[in-house]
């Protein structure tokens, strides 16, 4: 998901019981999972640009308890990575948590040790708005994945049962598969393409960055107040990028309803300009396509048919998945039950596929 402030990202529509599998239909009231939060500090981290920070703070949330095998290795850890502008807390929302993190659910915390990071530049982890502003190191996805790996190992995990991610986290999953090919039993990327960001996807990101930087209030990143007009343009682009046509038509069925929604969409209170610039720009060098053949783990890759950011009309996924040795691609058709790019977080749409992935990648004793 690309920033919770882009409020049009996901319409809060619960799906019919016909789509719920027995794993999610186990209780009248969902159970709120017990979570633990913490921070890991990585000292003297060197970014790909050559810049360094004396300390990088990585915030995380965990569910469940690590289980160790006979050799003392954690064998039940699952890493779930958020989207651009998001945090690990986004996976505690009902459409995800109430389906997966339940007793008997596919990702029951009684069975798995689940790690939800706040990536560098996001949430409670180190980011430009902490004080360095536009002098913060120009991190990219490789840096972010390297820091995720640092976090996981600092938590005592040297092998992951599953690496899973949504949107930006989806792209990180492909980077994980290539950078640490022996570090996981399975990969589940949701809502992305494993190739350089170009075309319309690159355009809306660069338009958002340009709008903020061209706002006179931005002042090279040393603004005294947020560059509101630039942020409003960025918020508008974010809302369209994350939109779902059918859901938007249902939410705003009349001219009056659509017009009334505009100011709410353009409410940028809580948005932070430098953080957003860095978050969007971090994708600039992303391109796992040359090394797809090096991914060893089984890959279950899922996109949706109404995703503005990863439009299925390009036909790229069907071409690229052929190069992943153990790759499977599923396109969820657009319907009144999908949520555009945000379908990645509506677990009821794909939880049965996740259950199958875990079942067929269970390590042999």
C-alpha positions in Angstrom: 0.0 0.0 0.0 1.3 3.5 -0.8 0.7 5.5 2.3 -2.4 5.3 4.5 -3.0 9.0 4.0 -4.0 8.3 0.4 -7.4 7.4 1.7 -8.9 6.2 -1.6 -6.5 3.2 -1.6 -8.9 0.6 -0.2 -12.6 1.0 0.2 -13.7 -0.8 3.4 -15.9 -3.4 1.9 -16.0 -6.8 3.6 -16.4 -9.7 1.3 -19.3 -12.2 1.3 -19.1 -15.3 3.4 -19.1 -17.4 0.2 -15.4 -16.4 -0.3 -14.4 -17.2 3.2 -12.6 -20.5 3.7 -13.1 -22.6 6.8 -9.8 -21.4 8.1 -11.3 -17.9 8.4 -14.8 -18.7 9.5 -13.9 -20.1 12.9 -15.3 -17.4 15.2 -18.1 -14.9 15.4 -15.7 -12.2 16.7 -12.1 -11.9 15.4 -9.4 -12.3 18.0 -7.0 -9.3 18.3 -3.6 -10.9 18.1 -1.0 -10.2 20.8 1.9 -8.1 19.4 5.3 -7.1 20.6 7.2 -4.0 19.4 10.9 -3.3 19.5 13.8 -1.6 17.9 17.1 -2.9 16.5 20.0 -0.5 16.0 22.4 -1.1 13.1 25.6 0.8 13.5 27.7 2.4 10.8 25.5 1.1 7.9 26.9 2.0 4.5 24.4 2.7 1.8 24.9 1.9 -1.9 25.6 5.6 -2.5 28.6 5.4 -0.2 26.8 7.4 2.5 26.8 6.1 6.0 24.8 6.6 9.1 26.3 6.0 12.6 23.0 4.4 13.6 20.0 3.1 11.7 17.0 2.4 13.9 14.8 -0.4 12.7 11.4 -0.7 14.3 9.4 -3.9 14.2 6.3 -5.7 15.4 6.2 -9.4 16.1 3.4 -11.9 16.6 3.9 -15.4 18.0 7.0 -17.1 19.4 10.1 -18.5 17.7 10.2 -22.2 17.6 13.6 -23.9 17.4 14.4 -27.2 15.7 16.7 -29.9 17.1 19.7 -27.9 15.9 18.6 -24.7 17.7 17.5 -22.9 14.5 14.2 -20.9 14.3 12.0 -22.8 11.9 8.7 -20.9 12.0 9.6 -17.3 11.1 7.7 -15.4 8.5 8.7 -12.0 7.2 5.9 -9.7 5.9 7.0 -6.4 4.3 4.8 -3.4 3.8 4.3 -1.0 0.8 5.6 2.5 0.0 4.7 4.9 2.8 3.3 2.1 5.0 4.4 0.4 8.2 4.2 -3.1 9.6 1.1 -2.0 11.5 -0.9 -2.0 8.2 -1.1 -5.8 8.5 -3.0 -5.5 11.8 -6.0 -4.1 9.9 -9.1 -6.3 9.8 -8.9 -7.2 6.1 -5.6 -8.9 6.8 -5.3 -9.7 10.5 -8.9 -10.8 11.0 -8.5 -13.4 8.2 -4.9 -14.6 8.7 -3.7 -13.9 12.3 -6.5 -15.9 13.9 -6.6 -19.2 15.9 -6.6 -21.8 13.2 -5.9 -19.2 10.5 -3.4 -19.6 7.8 -0.8 -17.5 9.7 -1.9 -18.4 13.2 0.6 -16.8 15.6 0.3 -19.9 17.8 2.1 -21.7 15.0 4.3 -19.0 13.4 6.7 -16.3 14.5 5.7 -13.3 12.3 8.0 -10.3 11.8 6.5 -7.0 10.6 9.2 -4.4 10.0 8.9 -0.7 9.5 11.4 -0.2 6.7 14.1 2.5 6.8 12.4 5.8 5.8 9.1 4.7 7.3 7.1 4.6 10.5 9.2 4.4 13.6 12.4 3.5 11.9 15.1 6.1 10.9 13.8 8.5 8.3 14.6 12.0 6.8 12.0 13.7 9.1 14.0 12.7 12.2 16.3 15.6 11.5 18.6 15.1 8.6 15.8 16.1 6.1 17.1 16.1 2.5 20.6 15.2 3.8 19.4 11.7 4.8 21.2 9.0 2.8 19.5 8.3 -0.5 18.5 4.7 0.2 17.1 2.4 -2.4 15.5 -1.0 -2.3 18.8 -2.9 -2.1 19.6 -0.9 1.1 16.2 -1.6 2.5 16.4 -5.3 1.9 19.9 -5.4 3.4 18.5 -3.7 6.5 15.6 -6.1 6.7 18.1 -8.9 6.6 20.0 -7.3 9.5 16.8 -7.0 11.4 15.8 -10.7 10.9 19.3 -12.0 11.9 19.4 -9.7 15.0 16.1 -11.3 16.0 17.9 -14.7 15.9 16.5 -15.9 12.6 18.9 -17.4 10.0 16.2 -19.0 7.8 12.7 -17.9 7.0 9.7 -20.2 6.5 8.2 -17.6 4.2 9.1 -14.2 2.8 6.0 -12.2 1.9 5.4 -8.6 0.8 2.8 -6.2 -0.6 3.5 -3.6 -3.3 7.0 -2.3 -2.4 7.3 -5.3 -0.1 6.4 -7.4 -3.1 9.4 -5.9 -5.0 11.5 -6.5 -1.9 10.5 -10.2 -1.9 12.0 -10.6 -5.4 15.2 -8.8 -4.2 15.3 -11.2 -1.2 15.0 -14.2 -3.5 17.9 -13.1 -5.6 20.1 -11.7 -2.8 19.6 -14.4 -0.2 18.4 -17.4 -2.3 18.9 -19.9 0.5 17.3 -17.9 3.2 13.7 -18.9 2.8 11.5 -21.9 2.1 9.0 -19.9 0.0 8.3 -16.4 -1.5 4.9 -14.8 -1.9 5.1 -11.4 -3.6 1.8 -9.5 -4.0 1.1 -6.6 -6.3 4.2 -5.8 -8.3 6.3 -6.7 -11.3 9.9 -7.9 -11.1 11.4 -5.4 -13.6 12.5 -1.8 -13.7 9.8 0.7 -12.9 9.0 2.6 -16.1 6.1 3.9 -18.1 3.0 5.1 -16.2 4.3 3.6 -13.0 7.5 5.7 -13.2 5.5 8.8 -14.3 3.1 9.2 -11.4 6.0 8.7 -8.9 8.1 11.3 -10.6 5.2 13.7 -10.9 4.5 13.4 -7.2 8.2 14.1 -6.4 8.3 17.1 -8.8 5.1 18.6 -7.4 6.6 18.7 -3.9 10.0 20.0 -5.0 8.4 22.7 -7.1 6.4 24.0 -4.2 8.2 27.2 -3.1 7.6 26.1 0.5 9.8 23.0 0.1 13.0 25.1 0.2 15.3 22.3 -0.8 13.9 20.1 1.9 14.5 22.6 4.7 10.9 23.8 4.9 9.5 25.4 8.1 6.0 24.3 7.2 4.9 21.4 5.0 4.7 22.2 1.3 1.0 21.7 1.3 0.2 22.4 -2.4 2.9 20.1 -3.6 1.6 17.4 -1.2 -2.0 17.9 -2.3 -0.9 17.1 -5.9 1.0 14.1 -4.7 -2.0 12.9 -2.7 -4.2 13.2 -5.8 -1.8 11.1 -7.8 -1.6 8.6 -5.0 -5.3 8.3 -4.8 -5.6 7.5 -8.5 -2.6 5.1 -8.4 -4.2 3.1 -5.6 -7.8 3.3 -6.9 -10.1 0.5 -7.9 -12.6 1.6 -10.5 -15.5 -0.6 -9.3 -15.0 0.3 -5.7 -14.7 4.1 -6.5 -17.9 3.9 -8.6 -19.7 2.3 -5.7 -18.3 4.8 -3.1 -19.0 7.9 -5.2 -21.9 7.0 -7.5 -23.0 10.6 -8.1 -21.3 13.8 -9.1 -22.1 15.2 -5.6 -20.5 12.3 -3.9 -17.4 12.4 -6.0 -17.0 16.2 -5.5 -17.5 15.9 -1.7 -14.7 13.2 -1.6 -12.1 15.5 -3.2 -11.2 17.5 -0.1 -11.0 14.4 2.0 -8.6 12.9 -0.5 -6.5 16.0 -0.6 -6.3 16.3 3.2 -2.5 16.1 3.6 -2.4 16.5 7.4 0.0 13.9 8.7 1.9 13.7 5.4 5.6 14.5 5.5 7.2 15.8 2.3 10.8 14.7 2.6 9.8 11.2 3.8 7.4 10.8 0.9 10.0 12.0 -1.7 12.5 9.4 -0.4 9.9 6.7 -0.2 8.9 7.2 -3.9 12.5 7.7 -5.1 13.7 4.5 -3.4 12.4 2.5 -6.4 14.7 4.2 -8.9 17.2 1.4 -9.4 14.9 -1.5 -8.8 15.2 -4.2 -11.5 15.4 -7.9 -10.5 14.6 -9.0 -14.1 18.2 -9.9 -15.1 18.6 -12.5 -12.3 15.2 -14.1 -12.0 16.7 -17.5 -12.9 18.8 -17.4 -9.7 15.7 -17.5 -7.4 15.7 -21.0 -5.7 12.6 -20.9 -3.5 9.1 -21.6 -4.8 7.4 -18.4 -5.7 3.7 -17.7 -5.6 3.2 -14.3 -7.2 -0.3 -12.7 -7.2 -1.5 -9.5 -8.9 -5.1 -8.2 -9.4 -6.8 -7.3 -12.6 -7.7 -3.8 -11.5 -4.2 -2.7 -10.4 -3.4 0.8 -11.9 0.2 0.5 -10.8 0.8 -3.0 -12.3 -1.7 -3.1 -15.2 -2.3 -6.7 -16.5 -2.7 -5.3 -20.1 1.0 -5.1 -20.4 1.3 -8.9 -20.2 4.6 -8.7 -18.5 3.9 -11.0 -15.6 3.1 -13.9 -17.9 6.4 -13.5 -19.7 8.6 -12.9 -16.6 7.2 -15.8 -14.5 8.5 -18.3 -17.1 12.1 -17.3 -16.0 11.5 -18.1 -12.3 12.5 -21.8 -11.9 9.7 -22.6 -9.4 7.5 -19.6 -10.1 3.7 -19.5 -10.3 1.7 -16.4 -11.3 -1.9 -15.8 -10.5 -4.0 -12.9 -11.7 -7.1 -12.3 -9.6 -9.8 -11.0 -12.0 -11.2 -7.5 -11.3 -14.6 -7.7 -9.7 -16.7 -5.9 -7.1 -14.7 -7.8 -4.5 -11.2 -6.7 -5.5 -9.7 -3.4 -4.4 -7.3 -2.3 -7.1 -3.7 -2.2 -6.0 -4.8 -2.6 -2.5 -6.2 -6.1 -3.2 -2.8 -7.3 -1.8 -4.0 -6.7 1.7 -7.5 -8.2 1.4 -6.4 -11.7 2.4 -9.8 -13.3 1.8 -9.0 -13.0 -1.9 -5.9 -15.2 -1.8 -5.6 -16.9 1.6 -6.4 -20.3 0.1 -3.4 -19.9 -2.3 -1.2 -19.0 0.7 -2.3 -22.1 2.6 -1.4 -24.2 -0.5 2.0 -22.6 -0.8 2.8 -23.3 2.9 1.5 -26.9 2.6 3.6 -27.7 -0.5 6.8 -26.1 0.9 6.8 -27.7 4.3 10.4 -28.7 5.0 11.1 -32.4 5.2 12.5 -33.6 8.5 
